[in-house]
Amino acid sequence: MKPKQVEDDIVIRIPRKLYNRRMRNILSQIEHLKIVSKSKATEKDITAFLAFAKRERGKMMKSFLKERGLVIK
């Protein structure tokens, strides 16, 4: 496997027999790094967003369970 540079990318050919779950995980990590490298979000922004998402998810789950009679509160 010899990497080949094409414009701003590096192309690596992977034999099909080596392409498995582990390889997909590695490619997912590379994609994650690509996305994160473009982010301008700070740690504080991420913490605030996660707190908001957790609160909203809690409200939605409570409503969901209440509708089905699984929560009495």
Residue pairs with C-beta under 8 A, 6 or more apart in sequence:
1 12
1 13
1 14
3 10
3 11
3 12
4 10
4 11
4 12
5 11
14 23
41 49
62 71
62 73
65 71
66 73
